[in-house]
Amino acid sequence: MAVTGAVGQPGSATASSAAGAGVVPAGSAESTAVPPPLVESGDVCPSRFGAALVDGSVQHLSCVGVGVGPANLSLASLMWSRPELTGLFLERRPEFGWHDGQQMPGATLQVSMLKDLVSLTDPTSPFSFLAYLHDQGRIYHYLNARFEAVPRMEFRNYLAWAAARNPSVVFGEEVMSIDFDTMFRIQTSRRELTADHVSIGVGNQPWIPPAGRPFLSDPRVFHISDFTSAATDMTGLRVAVIGGGQSGAEAFLELINRPADRLPRRVSWVSRRANFFPIDDSPFTNDYYMPDHSDYFASLPLAAREQFNLAHLLTSDGISEATLRQIYQQIYTHHYIHSRPDLIALYPHRELTGLTRNPAGAGYELALRHGQHPDLTEHLDSDIVVFATGFAPHPMPFLQPLRHRLHVENGEYRIDAHYAAVWDGPGDHHLFLQNAARTQRGLADPNLSLLAWRSQRILDSLTNTNTNPQNPSFIEWVTKRPNVTAE
Ligand SMILES: Cc1cc2nc3c(=O)[nH]c(=O)nc-3n(C[C@H](O)[C@H](O)[C@H](O)COP(=O)(O)OP(=O)(O)OC[C@H]3O[C@@H](n4cnc5c(N)ncnc54)[C@H](O)[C@@H]3O)c2cc1C
């Protein structure tokens, strides 16, 4: 468990110079006005920067992206149609993946299919989900299937398709360090690059409560992000799923959905929340996931922002109603139709406070504290413990050389309205931070909802433009000035 090829844009200034090596400033006269051709899906991207690797010259780019998850992939997709910008987006994994270790059968996206990499800011982009369906010849089938929500695996395949057809996306290359003199200097696992700007999108990493950490080398204790490989054969075992969010719900459902001859002996579901609560997906709540609310949120004092995130957590971290219904129906079926009342145990409002190996060698003993009876400790025996306890910001060790130049607030690097780190460097060189500012930008920051808009804002900063904003919410978030009377 992780707890915690170089390609340019054909036709762009840097890519055309790369084959011949040497440093070419971004936006030079060699830039073309037409977007580069798309790499056909299925093709391997041509390695246009290969020469830089061989002769040791340093390649200069407008923007280097660190990490290729949805965040930087969105920026790479929008940047594709701006050939005056040379972008290179580096991903340390050898190939694209999106939470592959927890792609449970039947799992779906929790947001609209329009919240893809590009559509909400550029509906004409060739990197939209609709463009993917069309490119793959399945647009009618998708329509006729009438999915209630986008299958998560299909969205993952869409993301992989977008990565594969964008020649500025590179896999198998890790960013090791970023420094700055007159430009950013990026040391990767393969070479040195220079860039005017950097966009960091390294996402989150699995988080496990302290009680579970000593046991992580045991294959019977694992994080949900490893579920598909670690939870293969649970037949006849006692399994405890810790965590009452969507991930915990999906793990629980998958376990109780197994065929009768592969069912665990018992599946216990533990949540700190007072019940197994749904996501709030109602209209006015969804206005929290609009650009103008993001800006309003950023203008609030720290204490108000923290309080908001706590109070409205279920708008992003609750369980889809469809998943809850499937779980309830399956429990009914086991309990009353197949007479298996002992298969399932539900323990909401319990916090895991301790985990010990059973002295007899048979699994683990979990200590649980009830939210309304904190003086009492309950004990639960289990052979397997699955932690669906969420994710925490991914560390950024590669920023060590710049750390002292960046402003920090409450454990987060401070960002400005364009998602650029506030630092003591020159104002025309930016270090953008995507999905690393939940306290500054709210619950939407790790979410897909504002992905395209955030990338557009970054792109606007790079191109000194101001893309036509959508109308604000019907709700007036900002309080009126005292001398203005509300009508
Ligand atoms: C199971 C699951 C389902 C989700 N479903 C939804 C949903 O339905 N709707 C929604 O709005 N949100 C959803 N989310 C939340 C959000 O969409 C995802 O967490 C999303 O993946 C965040 O994208 P990202 O690009 O910021 O980070 P990530 O997807 O985590 O990508 C970061 C990448 O950076 C790479 N990296 C790290 N360090 C380096 C380095 N030094 N050099 C190079 N590469 C590096 C990593 O390998 C990784 O690939 C879901 C999250 C999970 C866990």
The ligand as a Tripos MOL2 file, in Angstrom:
@<TRIPOS>MOLECULE
LIG
   53    58     1     0     0
SMALL
NO_CHARGES

@<TRIPOS>ATOM
      1 C1        -12.6180    5.9520   -4.9980 C.3       1 LIG1
      2 C2        -12.7970    7.4270   -5.2310 C.ar      1 LIG1
      3 C3        -13.8540    7.8640   -5.9900 C.ar      1 LIG1
      4 C4        -14.0400    9.2200   -6.2070 C.ar      1 LIG1
      5 N1        -15.1420    9.5950   -6.9000 N.ar      1 LIG1
      6 C5        -15.4020   10.9040   -7.0350 C.ar      1 LIG1
      7 C6        -16.6070   11.3240   -7.6770 C.ar      1 LIG1
      8 O1        -17.4410   10.5130   -8.0760 O.2       1 LIG1
      9 N2        -16.8350   12.6570   -7.8060 N.ar      1 LIG1
     10 C7        -15.9410   13.5850   -7.3410 C.ar      1 LIG1
     11 O2        -16.1860   14.7760   -7.4950 O.2       1 LIG1
     12 N3        -14.8020   13.2120   -6.7380 N.ar      1 LIG1
     13 C8        -14.5210   11.8950   -6.5590 C.ar      1 LIG1
     14 N4        -13.3760   11.5220   -5.9170 N.ar      1 LIG1
     15 C9        -12.4670   12.5880   -5.4500 C.3       1 LIG1
     16 C10       -11.4950   13.1250   -6.5610 C.3       1 LIG1
     17 O3        -12.0950   13.1650   -7.7990 O.3       1 LIG1
     18 C11       -10.2880   12.2680   -6.6960 C.3       1 LIG1
     19 O4         -9.6170   12.1260   -5.4780 O.3       1 LIG1
     20 C12        -9.2880   12.7600   -7.7880 C.3       1 LIG1
     21 O5         -8.5320   11.6430   -8.1230 O.3       1 LIG1
     22 C13        -8.3720   13.8940   -7.3860 C.3       1 LIG1
     23 O6         -7.5360   14.1840   -8.4970 O.3       1 LIG1
     24 P1         -6.0380   14.7170   -8.4070 P.3       1 LIG1
     25 O7         -5.5460   14.8470   -9.7850 O.co2     1 LIG1
     26 O8         -6.0130   15.9050   -7.5390 O.co2     1 LIG1
     27 O9         -5.2100   13.5970   -7.6070 O.3       1 LIG1
     28 P2         -4.8800   12.0770   -7.9530 P.3       1 LIG1
     29 O10        -5.9620   11.4690   -8.7520 O.co2     1 LIG1
     30 O11        -4.5450   11.4460   -6.6530 O.co2     1 LIG1
     31 O12        -3.5640   12.1360   -8.8540 O.3       1 LIG1
     32 C14        -2.3270   12.5510   -8.3410 C.3       1 LIG1
     33 C15        -1.2310   11.8630   -9.1320 C.3       1 LIG1
     34 O13         0.0430   12.4390   -8.8130 O.3       1 LIG1
     35 C16         1.0240   11.4240   -8.9030 C.3       1 LIG1
     36 N5          2.2450   11.8620   -8.2050 N.ar      1 LIG1
     37 C17         2.4270   12.0550   -6.8790 C.ar      1 LIG1
     38 N6          3.6780   12.4960   -6.6350 N.ar      1 LIG1
     39 C18         4.3080   12.6000   -7.8340 C.ar      1 LIG1
     40 C19         5.6110   13.0090   -8.2360 C.ar      1 LIG1
     41 N7          6.5240   13.4320   -7.3530 N.pl3     1 LIG1
     42 N8          5.9250   12.9950   -9.5620 N.ar      1 LIG1
     43 C20         5.0000   12.5990  -10.4800 C.ar      1 LIG1
     44 N9          3.7590   12.1750  -10.1470 N.ar      1 LIG1
     45 C21         3.4080   12.1930   -8.8420 C.ar      1 LIG1
     46 C22         0.3290   10.2210   -8.2820 C.3       1 LIG1
     47 O14         0.9440    9.0140   -8.6870 O.3       1 LIG1
     48 C23        -1.0900   10.3760   -8.8280 C.3       1 LIG1
     49 O15        -1.3030    9.6480  -10.0040 O.3       1 LIG1
     50 C24       -13.1440   10.1680   -5.6730 C.ar      1 LIG1
     51 C25       -12.0720    9.7400   -4.9060 C.ar      1 LIG1
     52 C26       -11.9120    8.3710   -4.6600 C.ar      1 LIG1
     53 C27       -10.7860    7.9220   -3.7580 C.3       1 LIG1
@<TRIPOS>BOND
     1     1     2 1
     2     2     3 ar
     3     2    52 ar
     4     3     4 ar
     5     4     5 ar
     6     4    50 ar
     7     5     6 ar
     8     6     7 ar
     9     6    13 1
    10     7     8 2
    11     7     9 ar
    12     9    10 ar
    13    10    11 2
    14    10    12 ar
    15    12    13 ar
    16    13    14 ar
    17    14    15 1
    18    14    50 ar
    19    15    16 1
    20    16    17 1
    21    16    18 1
    22    18    19 1
    23    18    20 1
    24    20    21 1
    25    20    22 1
    26    22    23 1
    27    23    24 1
    28    24    25 2
    29    24    26 1
    30    24    27 1
    31    27    28 1
    32    28    29 2
    33    28    30 1
    34    28    31 1
    35    31    32 1
    36    32    33 1
    37    33    34 1
    38    33    48 1
    39    34    35 1
    40    35    36 1
    41    35    46 1
    42    36    37 ar
    43    36    45 ar
    44    37    38 ar
    45    38    39 ar
    46    39    40 ar
    47    39    45 ar
    48    40    41 1
    49    40    42 ar
    50    42    43 ar
    51    43    44 ar
    52    44    45 ar
    53    46    47 1
    54    46    48 1
    55    48    49 1
    56    50    51 ar
    57    51    52 ar
    58    52    53 1
@<TRIPOS>SUBSTRUCTURE
     1 LIG1         1 GROUP 0 **** ****
